[in-house]
Amino acid sequence: MTAREEELVARLLLEHQELIDEYFRDKRWAELLALVRFARRDASPELAATDPALYRTLRDQITRFFLRGGASFSEERLARLADQ
C-alpha cells in the first residue's frame, strides 16, 4: 500500500469509526495498521495554516479515536498480522 493509500484509508476510518469493528472482523490488518500509524503521527501542524478546517476535523477525529480505545492498538502486532 502506498503512503497516499494509507492516508486515504486512515482518513476514511477516522471519519467512519464504526467501520473499525468491521475491519477487525474482516481481518483487514494493513488498513488498521495504516489507521494506527496515521493517528499516532497526528495531524500535521502545517495543515493548521494551509487548511484550518481540515486540521480541526482531523484533530477531532483522532481525539475521538483515542478516547474510544485507539491507544490500545499494537502497531507491532498489526504489522505482524498484515505480513502474514
C-alpha positions as CSV (number, residue, x, y, z in Angstrom):
1,M,0.0,0.0,0.0
2,T,1.4,3.4,-0.9
3,A,1.7,6.3,1.6
4,R,-1.2,8.0,-0.1
5,E,-3.4,4.9,0.0
6,E,-2.6,4.5,3.7
7,E,-3.6,8.1,4.3
8,L,-6.8,7.7,2.5
9,V,-7.9,4.6,4.3
10,A,-6.9,6.1,7.7
11,R,-8.9,9.2,7.0
12,L,-11.9,7.0,5.9
13,L,-11.7,5.1,9.1
14,L,-11.3,8.2,11.2
15,E,-14.4,9.7,9.6
16,H,-16.4,6.5,9.9
17,Q,-15.1,4.9,13.1
18,E,-18.0,2.5,13.1
19,L,-16.1,0.7,10.3
20,I,-13.2,-0.2,12.6
21,D,-15.1,-3.2,14.0
22,E,-15.9,-4.5,10.5
23,Y,-12.2,-4.2,9.5
24,F,-11.2,-6.2,12.6
25,R,-13.9,-8.8,11.8
26,D,-12.7,-9.0,8.1
27,K,-9.0,-9.2,9.3
28,R,-8.0,-6.1,7.3
29,W,-4.8,-5.7,9.2
30,A,-2.9,-3.5,6.8
31,E,-5.7,-0.9,6.8
32,L,-6.0,-1.0,10.6
33,L,-2.2,-0.6,10.8
34,A,-2.4,2.5,8.5
35,L,-5.1,4.0,10.8
36,V,-3.0,3.5,13.9
37,R,0.2,4.9,12.3
38,F,-1.7,7.9,11.0
39,A,-3.4,8.6,14.3
40,R,-0.1,8.3,16.3
41,R,1.6,10.7,13.9
42,D,-1.3,13.2,14.5
43,A,-2.4,15.9,12.1
44,S,0.4,17.9,10.6
45,P,0.8,21.3,12.3
46,E,1.4,22.8,8.8
47,L,-2.1,21.8,7.9
48,A,-3.4,24.3,10.5
49,A,-2.0,27.1,8.4
50,T,-3.0,25.7,5.0
51,D,-6.4,24.2,5.7
52,P,-7.6,25.0,9.2
53,A,-10.9,23.3,8.8
54,L,-9.4,20.0,7.8
55,Y,-6.9,20.3,10.6
56,R,-9.6,20.8,13.2
57,T,-11.6,17.9,11.7
58,L,-8.7,15.5,11.8
59,R,-7.7,16.6,15.3
60,D,-11.3,15.9,16.5
61,Q,-11.4,12.5,14.8
62,I,-8.0,11.5,16.1
63,T,-9.0,12.5,19.6
64,R,-12.3,10.6,19.4
65,F,-10.3,7.5,18.1
66,F,-8.0,7.6,21.1
67,L,-10.9,8.2,23.5
68,R,-12.6,5.1,22.1
69,G,-9.6,3.0,22.9
70,G,-7.3,3.5,19.9
71,A,-4.3,3.8,22.2
72,S,-4.6,0.0,23.0
73,F,-3.8,-0.9,19.4
74,S,-0.4,-2.5,18.9
75,E,1.4,-1.4,15.8
76,E,3.8,-4.3,16.1
77,R,1.0,-6.9,16.3
78,L,-0.9,-5.4,13.4
79,A,2.3,-5.3,11.3
80,R,2.9,-9.0,12.0
81,L,-0.7,-9.8,11.1
82,A,-0.6,-7.7,8.0
83,D,2.6,-9.5,6.8
84,Q,1.0,-13.0,7.1
